[in-house]
Amino acid sequence: MEQKNIYVTQPTLAPLEEVAELMKGIWETGIMTHNGPLVQRFEKETAEKFGVPNLVSCVNGTIGLQMAIRTLNFKGGEIITTPFTFIATINSILWEGCTPVFVDVDPETYTMDPKKIEEKITYHTVAIMPVHVFGNCCDIEAIDAIAKAHNLRVIYDACHSVGVNYKGQSIFNYGDISVTSFHATKILNTTEGGGVFTLNKELDEKLRRIRFFGFENHADIVEDGTNGKMTEVHAAVGLANLKYLDAALADRERKYKIYRDELSKDSSLSFQKINGCCNYSYFPVVFKDEESLLKAQAKMNEEHIFPRRYFYPSVNTFTKLVPYVPMLHSEDLASRILCLPLYYTLAENDMQRIIDCILK
């Protein structure tokens, strides 16, 4: 019998009948979008689940980052960020008329190295946009202290970080604004979607205006807005999936530990250092060199297993978008890192096949 394909991730999905029940309400009301009842309910229940005061839902995490930048009026400024991230982080900065300035990563945590931030601050710097890479939180205290010392804003790209808590509260409560993703690949998904969080009531209200074309009270245009609204259909998927978030998080942690315990038998492999909190949303493994990675990847592909090189290449090398500036740790890490399949329905016997491909 032909082996099934095993991809790096699969969406965590509630039972179809539970989604269908929510969808019935959409057909009954005829309300599909424009901050409908399911969107409002999704925002309320998700905010309560995470212990945050507000959630501004949006069409995806990238638009959420753009909304955050626009809300803080940064056009034309420099935003310090990391080269070890998905390209959407950089897209959002460029689309809002700002310039990304890269700070290299800590080679153990894979997150922005705060010791290297201040040397990149200039007269034009307006903000720091760190990324909680693979759900592993940044050095929040160090970054926030630097931001305060230099009167800079902090936008956390928390697109990997659903369910992460730091020092007893949600990771989304840190920074001026935090942005997450509810994409199909994330632990909590709305198929496509994103969320923006802030403790500042004025910023929250401005985000909501920007999300709806800049309207205030559906009458006056008071902001340079966009169409960032989540639909009722996406909110229905999110509400159904929200009930299973705790189970999904527990399952990820258990499977992460299986991988870590088994693959630690190979001393040539290294793993991400967890910086106090994580949701185990990915399992990255770093090989001793790129050749070893490619051999393991080829072996897995032969077995119909498809891991992914997150994040490859390092985004500072995308010279069609940004001038090249060497980033030693990010470029080295990108050349040797491979994210293994990790998701709710991944069977343990399939995990063992993956482990065997690497160890043997």
Buried (B, 14 or more C-beta within 10 A) or exposed (E): EEEEEBBBBBBBBBEEEBBEEBBEBBEEEEBEBEBBEBBEBBBEBBBEBBEBBBBBBBBBBBBBBBBBBBBBEBEEBBBBBBBBBBEBBBBBBBBBEBBBBBBBBBBBBBBBBBEBBEEBBEEEBBBBBBBBBBBBBBBBEBBBEBBEEEEBBBBBBBBBBBBBBBEEEBBBBBBBBBBBBBBBBBBBBBBBBBBBBBBBEEBBBBBBBBBBBBBBEEEEEEBEBBEBBBBBBBBBBBBBBBEBBEEBBEBBEEBBEBBBEBBEEBEEBBBBEBBBBBBBBBBBBBBEEBEBBEEBBEBBEEBBBEBBBBBBEBBBBEEEBBEEEEBEBBBBBBBBBBBBBBBBEBEEEBBEBBBEBBEE
